[in-house]
Amino acid sequence: MRIAIAGGGLGGLTLARILHQHGIDAVVYEREASRSARPQGGSLDLHPESGQQALAEAGLAGRFRSEARPEGEEHRIVDPTGRTLVHHEPQPGSFSGRPEIDRSVLRDLLLDSLPGDTVVWRHRLVAANPRPDGGWELTFHGGHRTGCDILIGADGARSIVRSLLTDVQLSYVATLVELSIEDVDRRHPDLAELVGPGNLWCVGVNQILAAQRLSDGSLRVGISLRADDRPIDTYRSKRALLDVFGGWDPRLTALIEAGDSAPLPRLIEAMPIGECWSSRPGVTLIGDAAHLMPPVGEGANQAMLDAAELAGRLAANPADPDSAIRTYEEVMFTRIHPIAEMSARVQAMMLSPTAAEDITRFFTARPAEPAPAD
């Protein structure tokens, strides 16, 4: 059973690791040149029932605890004047909640747990075609070809593998602009104190200015704006962003001014809620390829849980992988539907005219619901 995983993100690597734990080999094809080819983004809060559960099944719970930052759960929500609306401080050293871990640290943890030849770098999948005798012929950028019996799409929002199962169209739901501030404690101690050890959300009308602390001493700044018709390049200028936040307390907009490089904007897209497909032999999807949602804290967690559930099904029924895939898909569709609905509600709430009041109520009156996070 030759298994190919398209995509070496958190979902694909978790899948490869848990399959390896069960004695099942898989090859991960990753478009990037190496693990350090590009920044991996900010930090994640891993949930006990999903991301942490997947790491436990991968045999990596102990290593996660050694790398995670429970103090990163601290978050503060302020309005445009800087007035604090919510301030949550976790119990010192407690791992009972959703401790933060940098995406890059988590990815390295997973990569280091795999045999050295598991990930094949510089392999961007461009096409997959069914073979007459079953399985798939994979074609990569540059013309290299190979074959597999089972193809698993862990290739993200713009998945190539997804087109084998559904022609679903993505919808544009928001704009996200990112900046980074290096060595913040030394260079910008006022901003370090403003953000603290975890996350800061500055919530206005239809817009959010957020920042989070990373383990390397940097801040990742994220600006969330409602979907609009302005060209994406509009947001590549700090001046244009400062105009968007005109009238806000300068202590908050200093997060934009302090950015070490030009702002990096991107469109945030989502799949329709409830999207399903008819199972097809030898192929399936996990993570954003299967259920792209707004980035409010569930994406990586659900991708890793997808990986754990799919690996478990394949390991339990290696003689009939197509049956294992069908069972995985049925369970995944049922699990994801309410989470996708919740994510859409949170995304709309965070970028609404009444976001400050709504988010304050969300955190204080309904603490059991998943909290928004980058």
ZAZAVO-677546 format. One record per residue (C-alpha): residue in one letter; x, y, z; residue number from 1. Coordinates in nm, 3 decimals, padded with zeros to 5 digits. Each point is the difference from the previous one (the first is absolute). Layout:
N
['a',[X,Y,Z],NUM]
...
//
This chain:
374
['m',[00.000,00.000,00.000],1]
['r',[00.196,00.299,-00.129],2]
['i',[-00.136,00.311,00.166],3]
['a',[00.079,00.348,-00.130],4]
['i',[-00.081,00.306,00.209],5]
['a',[-00.012,00.326,-00.195],6]
['g',[00.107,00.277,00.235],7]
['g',[00.244,00.014,00.291],8]
['g',[-00.196,00.229,00.231],9]
['l',[-00.116,-00.094,00.348],10]
['g',[-00.275,-00.231,-00.125],11]
['g',[00.213,-00.188,-00.251],12]
['l',[00.289,-00.045,00.243],13]
['t',[-00.230,-00.115,00.281],14]
['l',[-00.150,-00.257,-00.235],15]
['a',[00.342,-00.128,-00.106],16]
['r',[00.114,-00.022,00.362],17]
['i',[-00.301,-00.197,00.125],18]
['l',[00.014,-00.235,-00.300],19]
['h',[00.369,-00.052,00.080],20]
['q',[-00.098,-00.083,00.358],21]
['h',[-00.220,-00.277,-00.142],22]
['g',[00.278,-00.130,-00.223],23]
['i',[-00.149,00.146,-00.319],24]
['d',[00.233,00.191,-00.231],25]
['a',[-00.110,00.314,-00.182],26]
['v',[00.178,00.259,-00.212],27]
['v',[-00.072,00.370,00.053],28]
['y',[00.045,00.219,-00.307],29]
['e',[00.061,00.363,00.099],30]
['r',[00.030,00.297,-00.234],31]
['e',[00.240,00.196,00.223],32]
['a',[00.376,-00.039,-00.044],33]
['s',[00.068,-00.078,00.367],34]
['r',[-00.145,00.033,00.347],35]
['s',[00.151,00.349,00.026],36]
['a',[-00.096,00.124,-00.346],37]
['r',[-00.258,00.246,00.133],38]
['p',[-00.147,00.122,00.330],39]
['q',[-00.275,-00.229,00.129],40]
['g',[-00.222,00.268,00.154],41]
['g',[-00.096,00.065,00.359],42]
['s',[-00.089,-00.220,00.294],43]
['l',[-00.289,-00.240,00.052],44]
['d',[-00.208,-00.092,00.301],45]
['l',[-00.028,-00.378,-00.017],46]
['h',[-00.330,-00.132,00.134],47]
['p',[-00.006,-00.308,00.226],48]
['e',[-00.276,-00.171,-00.202],49]
['s',[00.164,00.045,-00.341],50]
['g',[00.358,00.121,-00.051],51]
['q',[00.129,-00.132,00.332],52]
['q',[-00.185,-00.329,-00.047],53]
['a',[00.165,-00.044,-00.340],54]
['l',[00.344,00.064,00.148],55]
['a',[-00.071,-00.256,00.273],56]
['e',[-00.086,-00.260,-00.266],57]
['a',[00.321,00.098,-00.177],58]
['g',[00.195,-00.073,00.318],59]
['l',[00.109,00.362,00.026],60]
['a',[-00.196,00.131,00.298],61]
['g',[00.311,00.023,00.217],62]
['r',[00.199,00.190,-00.261],63]
['f',[-00.295,00.235,-00.051],64]
['r',[-00.010,00.079,00.372],65]
['s',[00.371,00.079,-00.003],66]
['e',[-00.043,00.248,-00.286],67]
['a',[-00.342,00.154,00.069],68]
['r',[-00.056,00.328,00.183],69]
['p',[-00.298,-00.011,00.237],70]
['e',[00.064,00.367,00.083],71]
['g',[-00.083,00.073,-00.366],72]
['e',[-00.366,-00.060,00.082],73]
['e',[-00.014,00.344,00.158],74]
['h',[-00.208,00.234,-00.212],75]
['r',[-00.128,00.352,00.024],76]
['i',[-00.271,00.167,-00.204],77]
['v',[-00.009,00.379,-00.025],78]
['d',[-00.202,00.260,-00.188],79]
['p',[00.150,00.267,-00.233],80]
['t',[00.068,00.228,00.297],81]
['g',[00.206,-00.271,00.170],82]
['r',[-00.264,-00.070,00.266],83]
['t',[00.018,-00.362,00.119],84]
['l',[-00.319,-00.198,-00.063],85]
['v',[00.122,-00.349,00.091],86]
['h',[00.321,-00.120,00.163],87]
['h',[00.055,-00.373,00.046],88]
['e',[00.304,-00.127,00.191],89]
['p',[00.052,-00.380,00.013],90]
['q',[00.121,-00.185,00.306],91]
['p',[00.383,00.016,-00.003],92]
['g',[00.150,-00.312,-00.155],93]
['s',[-00.337,-00.168,-00.056],94]
['f',[-00.043,-00.226,-00.304],95]
['s',[-00.368,-00.064,00.069],96]
['g',[-00.123,00.246,-00.262],97]
['r',[00.128,00.084,-00.346],98]
['p',[00.371,00.080,00.028],99]
['e',[00.160,00.189,-00.287],100]
['i',[00.274,-00.137,-00.222],101]
['d',[00.164,00.169,-00.297],102]
['r',[-00.097,-00.152,-00.334],103]
['s',[00.367,-00.030,-00.094],104]
['v',[00.085,-00.179,00.325],105]
['l',[-00.291,-00.243,-00.041],106]
['r',[00.092,-00.071,-00.360],107]
['d',[00.362,-00.067,00.097],108]
['l',[-00.117,-00.230,00.278],109]
['l',[-00.198,-00.204,-00.254],110]
['l',[00.277,00.001,-00.261],111]
['d',[00.256,-00.118,00.254],112]
['s',[-00.226,-00.293,00.092],113]
['l',[00.004,-00.143,-00.355],114]
['p',[00.261,-00.205,-00.185],115]
['g',[00.222,00.232,-00.201],116]
['d',[-00.129,-00.114,-00.339],117]
['t',[-00.370,00.042,00.079],118]
['v',[-00.026,00.358,-00.129],119]
['v',[00.098,00.067,-00.360],120]
['w',[00.065,00.373,-00.036],121]
['r',[-00.037,00.212,-00.317],122]
['h',[-00.290,-00.212,-00.123],123]
['r',[-00.306,00.208,-00.083],124]
['l',[-00.283,-00.220,-00.122],125]
['v',[-00.159,00.136,-00.319],126]
['a',[-00.213,-00.296,-00.113],127]
['a',[-00.124,-00.342,00.106],128]
['n',[-00.146,-00.243,-00.252],129]
['p',[-00.159,-00.340,00.062],130]
['r',[00.198,-00.299,-00.126],131]
['p',[-00.176,-00.283,-00.186],132]
['d',[00.105,-00.254,00.263],133]
['g',[-00.103,00.217,00.293],134]
['g',[00.179,00.268,00.193],135]
['w',[00.134,00.328,-00.128],136]
['e',[00.271,00.144,-00.218],137]
['l',[00.131,00.318,00.159],138]
['t',[00.161,00.279,-00.202],139]
['f',[00.209,00.268,00.170],140]
['h',[00.118,00.341,-00.109],141]
['g',[00.299,-00.056,-00.226],142]
['g',[-00.141,-00.319,-00.149],143]
['h',[00.101,-00.267,00.252],144]
['r',[-00.254,-00.283,00.028],145]
['t',[-00.064,-00.278,00.248],146]
['g',[-00.281,-00.232,00.100],147]
['c',[-00.193,-00.090,00.313],148]
['d',[-00.289,-00.218,00.109],149]
['i',[-00.155,00.252,00.239],150]
['l',[00.019,00.378,-00.037],151]
['i',[-00.080,00.225,00.295],152]
['g',[-00.041,00.371,-00.061],153]
['a',[00.146,00.200,00.287],154]
['d',[00.083,00.277,-00.243],155]
['g',[-00.191,00.287,00.153],156]
['a',[-00.241,00.264,-00.117],157]
['r',[00.090,-00.025,-00.369],158]
['s',[00.010,-00.379,00.000],159]
['i',[00.075,-00.177,-00.327],160]
['v',[-00.127,-00.331,00.139],161]
['r',[-00.338,00.155,00.091],162]
['s',[-00.090,00.029,-00.369],163]
['l',[-00.005,-00.382,-00.022],164]
['l',[-00.295,-00.005,00.241],165]
['t',[-00.192,00.326,-00.032],166]
['d',[-00.016,00.316,-00.210],167]
['v',[-00.096,00.215,00.300],168]
['q',[00.073,00.373,-00.030],169]
['l',[00.160,00.198,00.280],170]
['s',[-00.152,00.327,00.122],171]
['y',[00.193,00.312,00.109],172]
['v',[-00.088,00.076,00.363],173]
['a',[00.265,00.247,00.125],174]
['t',[00.338,00.160,-00.057],175]
['l',[00.292,-00.074,00.233],176]
['v',[00.315,00.215,00.005],177]
['e',[00.305,-00.120,00.192],178]
['l',[00.312,00.169,00.133],179]
['s',[00.274,-00.111,00.239],180]
['i',[00.202,00.182,00.263],181]
['e',[00.332,-00.163,00.095],182]
['d',[00.177,00.015,00.338],183]
['v',[-00.293,00.188,00.148],184]
['d',[00.113,00.001,00.365],185]
['r',[00.318,00.188,-00.082],186]
['r',[-00.114,00.215,-00.293],187]
['h',[-00.360,00.075,00.098],188]
['p',[-00.049,-00.070,00.372],189]
['d',[-00.324,00.202,00.004],190]
['l',[-00.152,-00.230,-00.263],191]
['a',[00.133,-00.307,00.181],192]
['e',[-00.181,00.113,00.313],193]
['l',[-00.316,00.087,-00.195],194]
['v',[-00.028,-00.349,-00.153],195]
['g',[00.129,-00.199,00.298],196]
['p',[00.092,-00.369,-00.026],197]
['g',[-00.301,-00.099,-00.210],198]
['n',[-00.250,00.175,-00.227],199]
['l',[-00.142,00.350,-00.031],200]
['w',[-00.312,00.082,-00.201],201]
['c',[-00.089,00.363,-00.068],202]
['v',[-00.360,-00.009,-00.120],203]
['g',[-00.167,00.278,-00.194],204]
['v',[-00.287,00.033,-00.246],205]
['n',[00.042,-00.264,-00.273],206]
['q',[00.375,-00.026,00.066],207]
['i',[00.246,-00.158,00.244],208]
['l',[00.363,00.077,00.074],209]
['a',[00.156,-00.301,00.177],210]
['a',[00.344,-00.101,00.120],211]
['q',[00.145,-00.316,00.150],212]
['r',[00.327,-00.086,00.168],213]
['l',[00.220,-00.273,-00.150],214]
['s',[00.261,-00.204,00.181],215]
['d',[00.289,00.164,-00.189],216]
['g',[-00.074,00.341,00.155],217]
['s',[-00.185,00.140,-00.301],218]
['l',[-00.355,00.124,-00.041],219]
['r',[-00.226,-00.105,-00.283],220]
['v',[-00.249,00.276,-00.086],221]
['g',[-00.319,-00.083,-00.186],222]
['i',[-00.257,00.243,-00.141],223]
['s',[-00.341,-00.146,-00.085],224]
['l',[-00.236,00.195,-00.225],225]
['r',[-00.336,-00.078,-00.155],226]
['a',[-00.003,-00.121,-00.358],227]
['d',[-00.010,00.296,-00.239],228]
['d',[00.066,00.092,-00.361],229]
['r',[00.328,00.178,00.054],230]
['p',[00.302,-00.155,-00.175],231]
['i',[00.208,-00.214,00.233],232]
['d',[00.306,00.213,-00.075],233]
['t',[-00.170,00.289,00.178],234]
['y',[00.106,-00.160,00.326],235]
['r',[00.370,-00.033,-00.078],236]
['s',[00.061,00.349,00.137],237]
['k',[00.031,00.086,00.370],238]
['r',[-00.136,00.345,-00.080],239]
['a',[-00.317,-00.147,-00.147],240]
['l',[-00.046,-00.224,00.305],241]
['l',[00.052,00.289,00.240],242]
['d',[-00.270,00.188,-00.191],243]
['v',[-00.235,-00.296,00.053],244]
['f',[00.058,00.032,00.374],245]
['g',[-00.019,00.379,00.011],246]
['g',[-00.122,00.127,00.337],247]
['w',[00.122,-00.304,00.194],248]
['d',[00.226,00.042,00.302],249]
['p',[00.359,00.047,-00.131],250]
['r',[00.121,-00.259,00.253],251]
['l',[-00.196,-00.259,-00.201],252]
['t',[00.084,00.117,-00.352],253]
['a',[00.367,-00.003,00.105],254]
['l',[-00.026,-00.374,-00.069],255]
['i',[-00.032,00.086,-00.369],256]
['e',[00.272,00.264,-00.003],257]
['a',[00.249,-00.235,00.170],258]
['g',[-00.033,-00.273,-00.265],259]
['d',[00.343,-00.102,-00.130],260]
['s',[-00.108,-00.059,-00.358],261]
['a',[-00.273,00.100,-00.241],262]
['p',[-00.347,-00.127,00.094],263]
['l',[-00.094,-00.334,-00.157],264]
['p',[-00.371,-00.017,-00.094],265]
['r',[-00.196,-00.308,-00.104],266]
['l',[-00.358,-00.090,-00.068],267]
['i',[-00.174,-00.227,00.249],268]
['e',[-00.227,-00.251,-00.169],269]
['a',[-00.232,-00.275,00.119],270]
['m',[-00.187,-00.299,-00.137],271]
['p',[-00.380,-00.015,00.027],272]
['i',[-00.120,-00.139,00.332],273]
['g',[-00.109,-00.361,-00.031],274]
['e',[00.208,-00.074,-00.311],275]
['c',[00.020,-00.377,-00.060],276]
['w',[00.100,-00.224,-00.288],277]
['s',[-00.067,-00.353,-00.115],278]
['s',[00.282,-00.228,00.108],279]
['r',[00.240,-00.105,-00.277],280]
['p',[00.237,-00.297,00.025],281]
['g',[00.356,00.078,00.095],282]
['v',[-00.031,00.370,00.079],283]
['t',[-00.115,00.230,00.281],284]
['l',[00.070,00.336,00.163],285]
['i',[00.096,00.135,00.341],286]
['g',[00.027,00.347,00.149],287]
['d',[-00.057,00.314,-00.206],288]
['a',[-00.017,-00.210,-00.315],289]
['a',[-00.309,-00.169,00.144],290]
['h',[-00.169,00.282,00.193],291]
['l',[00.157,00.343,-00.036],292]
['m',[-00.143,00.225,00.274],293]
['p',[00.066,00.355,00.122],294]
['p',[00.315,00.009,00.219],295]
['v',[-00.156,00.028,00.346],296]
['g',[00.192,-00.274,00.178],297]
['e',[-00.126,-00.331,-00.142],298]
['g',[00.189,-00.052,-00.328],299]
['a',[00.321,-00.163,00.121],300]
['n',[-00.176,-00.182,00.283],301]
['q',[-00.253,-00.161,-00.235],302]
['a',[00.267,-00.082,-00.260],303]
['m',[00.200,-00.190,00.262],304]
['l',[-00.311,-00.180,00.126],305]
['d',[-00.089,-00.092,-00.360],306]
['a',[00.347,-00.149,-00.031],307]
['a',[-00.035,-00.202,00.320],308]
['e',[-00.342,-00.134,-00.095],309]
['l',[00.101,-00.091,-00.356],310]
['a',[00.322,-00.167,00.113],311]
['g',[-00.191,-00.197,00.261],312]
['r',[-00.255,-00.122,-00.256],313]
['l',[00.268,-00.102,-00.250],314]
['a',[00.200,-00.182,00.268],315]
['a',[-00.311,-00.185,00.121],316]
['n',[-00.102,-00.114,-00.348],317]
['p',[00.310,-00.024,-00.222],318]
['a',[-00.157,-00.269,-00.219],319]
['d',[-00.282,00.235,-00.107],320]
['p',[00.132,00.357,-00.006],321]
['d',[-00.296,00.126,-00.203],322]
['s',[-00.237,-00.107,00.275],323]
['a',[00.227,00.167,00.256],324]
['i',[-00.008,00.322,-00.204],325]
['r',[-00.381,-00.006,-00.032],326]
['t',[-00.039,-00.044,00.376],327]
['y',[00.245,00.281,00.069],328]
['e',[-00.183,00.235,-00.238],329]
['e',[-00.342,-00.070,00.151],330]
['v',[00.124,00.070,00.352],331]
['m',[00.199,00.306,-00.111],332]
['f',[-00.297,00.158,-00.183],333]
['t',[-00.218,-00.038,00.311],334]
['r',[00.269,00.140,00.231],335]
['i',[00.091,00.298,-00.217],336]
['h',[-00.349,00.133,-00.075],337]
['p',[-00.067,00.167,00.339],338]
['i',[00.361,00.117,00.025],339]
['a',[-00.023,00.167,-00.342],340]
['e',[-00.326,00.166,00.104],341]
['m',[00.159,00.126,00.321],342]
['s',[00.307,00.128,-00.186],343]
['a',[-00.216,00.196,-00.243],344]
['r',[-00.197,00.152,00.288],345]
['v',[00.317,00.102,00.184],346]
['q',[00.153,00.146,-00.316],347]
['a',[-00.312,00.209,-00.064],348]
['m',[-00.015,00.108,00.364],349]
['m',[00.364,00.110,00.008],350]
['l',[-00.040,00.228,-00.302],351]
['s',[-00.342,00.146,00.081],352]
['p',[-00.096,00.354,00.105],353]
['t',[-00.074,-00.130,00.351],354]
['a',[00.306,-00.227,00.025],355]
['a',[00.132,00.141,00.328],356]
['e',[-00.324,-00.061,00.188],357]
['d',[-00.057,-00.337,-00.168],358]
['i',[00.350,-00.131,00.068],359]
['t',[-00.011,00.116,00.362],360]
['r',[-00.327,-00.188,00.045],361]
['f',[00.149,-00.304,-00.178],362]
['f',[00.291,-00.022,00.242],363]
['t',[-00.186,00.079,00.321],364]
['a',[-00.341,-00.163,-00.044],365]
['r',[00.092,-00.306,-00.209],366]
['p',[00.344,-00.115,00.113],367]
['a',[-00.060,-00.360,-00.112],368]
['e',[00.001,00.089,-00.371],369]
['p',[00.327,-00.001,-00.197],370]
['a',[00.168,00.340,00.018],371]
['p',[00.113,00.193,-00.305],372]
['a',[00.372,-00.042,-00.067],373]
['d',[00.246,00.041,-00.280],374]
//
